[in-house]
């Protein structure tokens, strides 16, 4: 190869770097535009048959919709929806009650072992990874109230009547026992704002 011509590999590497930078910028822009108030329902749509997290949410949403109606058809559909919920709960090993107050746009990318107390309130467009527990039992009596667009890392525990603000990130394996303000990151055992 002549020295005045650029190497194929260096051109290829530069092209890959440009693509990575574009993807990273797009990801950052998406992160900034995710609403903590308006739910993005397209995040919950199953992409294929075997999409356990989204199918579990679909069963929960179906039950809540049917539960508001009255008549003969909803009673039959309610039983079918309960069976769907139980099936996907067994597959995912999640314990999410049918009456949970979950905002739209929730993502469960790896829905293994998630436990959510029936009285927990979760805001729109949240992200919950595997082995997360949201429940009672902390020093503050009650159950957590999760704000909008909260990312909860794998294995995190949010216990007691704490309030998690909007656009918060909770680190993996964090144990949150106190309130977390908007736009911050909590990590550690017990979790502190970093």
Backbone torsions as a table, in degrees:
resi	resn	phi	psi	omega
1	UNK	NA	141.9	179.3
2	UNK	-78.8	152.9	-177.3
3	UNK	-76.3	-21.1	-179.2
4	UNK	-82.4	-10.0	177.7
5	UNK	-98.4	138.5	178.0
6	UNK	-69.8	148.6	179.1
7	UNK	-71.2	143.9	178.6
8	UNK	-58.9	-43.1	-175.9
9	UNK	-67.0	-36.7	178.8
10	UNK	-68.5	-37.9	175.9
11	UNK	-64.2	-42.6	179.3
12	UNK	-62.0	-43.4	-179.7
13	UNK	-63.6	-42.4	178.8
14	UNK	-63.3	-40.5	178.4
15	UNK	-63.9	-41.8	178.4
16	UNK	-63.6	-40.9	178.5
17	UNK	-62.0	-42.6	179.2
18	UNK	-62.3	-43.0	179.0
19	UNK	-63.2	-44.1	179.1
20	UNK	-62.0	-42.4	178.9
21	UNK	-63.9	-40.9	177.9
22	UNK	-62.7	-43.7	179.1
23	UNK	-63.4	-41.7	-179.5
24	UNK	-65.0	-42.4	177.7
25	UNK	-63.9	-40.1	178.2
26	UNK	-63.3	-42.5	179.5
27	UNK	-62.4	-42.8	179.0
28	UNK	-64.5	-40.9	178.7
29	UNK	-64.9	-40.0	177.8
30	UNK	-62.1	-40.9	-178.3
31	UNK	-62.7	-40.3	-178.7
32	UNK	-72.2	-26.1	-175.6
33	UNK	-96.3	-3.2	177.9
34	UNK	-70.5	125.2	-175.4
35	UNK	-81.2	146.1	173.3
36	UNK	-96.8	-0.2	-176.4
37	UNK	-118.4	-48.5	-176.5
38	UNK	-92.4	119.3	-179.5
39	UNK	-71.6	141.9	174.7
40	UNK	-102.2	94.2	-174.0
41	UNK	-66.5	-20.0	-179.5
42	UNK	-67.2	-20.4	177.9
43	UNK	-67.3	-22.8	-176.7
44	UNK	-94.7	-7.1	-177.6
45	UNK	-71.0	128.8	177.1
46	UNK	-64.4	135.6	179.9
47	UNK	-88.3	-22.8	179.8
48	UNK	-153.4	174.7	-178.6
49	UNK	-61.2	-48.9	-175.4
50	UNK	-90.1	78.0	177.1
51	UNK	-132.1	77.0	-168.1
52	UNK	-56.0	-44.3	-177.4
53	UNK	-62.8	-45.6	-178.8
54	UNK	-71.6	-34.7	177.8
55	UNK	-69.8	-33.6	174.7
56	UNK	-64.3	-45.4	177.4
57	UNK	-63.3	-37.4	178.5
58	UNK	-61.7	-40.2	178.3
59	UNK	-66.6	-40.5	178.8
60	UNK	-64.9	-45.8	179.0
61	UNK	-62.8	-40.4	178.7
62	UNK	-62.7	-43.0	178.6
63	UNK	-63.3	-44.4	-178.9
64	UNK	-64.4	-36.2	178.2
65	UNK	-69.1	-44.5	-179.1
66	UNK	-68.9	-33.9	-178.4
67	UNK	-63.6	-25.2	179.2
68	UNK	-78.9	-21.5	-178.9
69	UNK	-88.9	164.6	177.6
70	UNK	-131.1	159.3	178.7
71	UNK	125.4	-174.6	-175.9
72	UNK	-77.1	-43.9	-178.1
73	UNK	-62.5	-44.8	178.7
74	UNK	-62.0	-32.0	178.0
75	UNK	-63.8	-40.9	178.3
76	UNK	-69.8	-43.9	-179.9
77	UNK	-66.8	-32.5	179.4
78	UNK	-61.3	-42.1	179.2
79	UNK	-64.7	-40.6	178.2
80	UNK	-64.5	-41.8	-179.6
81	UNK	-66.9	-37.8	177.2
82	UNK	-63.7	-40.9	177.2
83	UNK	-63.7	-41.5	176.7
84	UNK	-60.9	-43.4	179.3
85	UNK	-62.1	-43.9	179.8
86	UNK	-64.7	-40.3	178.4
87	UNK	-59.8	-52.2	-177.4
88	UNK	-71.0	-26.5	175.2
89	UNK	-67.5	-38.6	177.7
90	UNK	-68.8	-43.6	-180.0
91	UNK	-61.6	-45.4	-176.7
92	UNK	-87.3	-13.6	-175.4
93	UNK	57.2	37.0	178.2
94	UNK	-99.4	151.9	174.4
95	UNK	-122.2	84.5	178.2
96	UNK	-119.4	116.7	-176.2
97	UNK	-68.5	149.9	179.4
98	UNK	-65.7	-22.4	-177.4
99	UNK	-99.0	12.4	179.3
100	UNK	-61.3	144.2	175.9
101	UNK	-93.3	93.9	-176.3
102	UNK	-114.1	124.9	176.9
103	UNK	-69.0	159.4	-178.4
104	UNK	-68.2	155.7	176.2
105	UNK	83.5	16.7	178.6
106	UNK	-68.9	136.6	175.6
107	UNK	-115.4	132.4	174.2
108	UNK	-124.4	79.3	-173.4
109	UNK	-64.4	-35.4	177.3
110	UNK	-129.9	81.8	-168.4
111	UNK	-82.1	52.6	-178.9
112	UNK	-102.0	120.9	172.1
113	UNK	72.8	25.9	178.2
114	UNK	-81.1	131.4	178.7
115	UNK	-122.4	121.0	179.7
116	UNK	-125.5	123.4	178.3
117	UNK	-61.3	142.4	-177.2
118	UNK	-59.6	-23.3	-176.9
119	UNK	-99.0	3.5	178.8
120	UNK	-69.4	140.9	175.3
121	UNK	-108.4	124.6	-179.3
122	UNK	-116.6	129.1	-179.3
123	UNK	-74.9	177.9	-178.0
124	UNK	-74.0	154.0	171.9
125	UNK	59.8	39.2	177.6
126	UNK	-89.5	163.8	179.4
127	UNK	-131.6	121.3	-178.3
128	UNK	-125.3	121.7	178.6
129	UNK	-89.0	-177.5	-172.7
130	UNK	-70.2	156.0	176.3
131	UNK	61.5	28.9	178.7
132	UNK	-89.6	139.7	176.1
133	UNK	-121.4	125.6	174.4
134	UNK	-119.7	107.0	-175.6
135	UNK	-164.2	-173.2	-179.9
136	UNK	-81.5	168.8	172.7
137	UNK	121.4	-1.3	178.9
138	UNK	-86.5	-174.5	179.8
139	UNK	-69.4	-23.8	177.0
140	UNK	-94.9	122.3	-178.6
141	UNK	-65.8	149.2	178.7
142	UNK	114.4	-165.2	179.8
143	UNK	-124.4	158.9	-176.7
144	UNK	-67.2	153.7	171.6
145	UNK	-121.4	112.5	-174.8
146	UNK	-97.4	129.7	179.9
147	UNK	-76.0	-168.7	-179.0
148	UNK	-86.9	147.0	-179.5
149	UNK	51.4	59.3	176.5
150	UNK	-107.4	128.8	176.6
151	UNK	-102.1	119.0	-178.1
152	UNK	-111.7	117.4	-175.8
153	UNK	-71.7	167.3	-176.4
154	UNK	-60.7	134.1	175.1
155	UNK	76.8	5.6	-178.5
156	UNK	-71.4	147.9	176.8
157	UNK	-123.4	124.4	175.9
158	UNK	-117.7	109.5	-169.3
159	UNK	-121.9	142.9	176.2
160	UNK	87.2	-176.6	-175.7
161	UNK	-82.1	53.6	179.9
162	UNK	-90.4	157.7	177.2
163	UNK	-115.7	123.6	176.8
164	UNK	-102.1	124.2	-175.6
165	UNK	-73.4	-177.6	178.4
166	UNK	-76.7	149.8	177.2
167	UNK	56.3	42.6	-179.9
168	UNK	-102.7	147.4	173.1
169	UNK	-116.6	129.3	177.0
170	UNK	-110.6	122.9	-176.0
171	UNK	-68.1	162.3	179.2
172	UNK	-62.9	137.7	178.4
173	UNK	61.7	17.7	176.4
174	UNK	-73.5	148.5	174.9
175	UNK	-117.6	102.2	-174.9
176	UNK	-91.6	119.3	-178.9
177	UNK	-121.9	0.0	179.9
178	UNK	-138.5	166.7	-177.8
179	UNK	-63.0	146.9	178.0
180	UNK	-122.0	121.2	-177.4
181	UNK	-72.0	167.3	-178.9
182	UNK	-58.3	143.3	170.9
183	UNK	68.7	21.2	-178.3
184	UNK	-115.8	176.9	177.6
185	UNK	-123.2	132.6	178.4
186	UNK	-115.9	134.1	179.8
187	UNK	-151.0	158.4	175.4
188	UNK	104.5	175.0	178.7
189	UNK	-128.2	109.1	-11.4
190	UNK	-69.4	154.8	-172.9
191	UNK	-68.6	140.0	174.9
192	UNK	-127.2	153.7	177.1
193	UNK	-74.2	128.1	179.5
194	UNK	-116.5	NA	NA
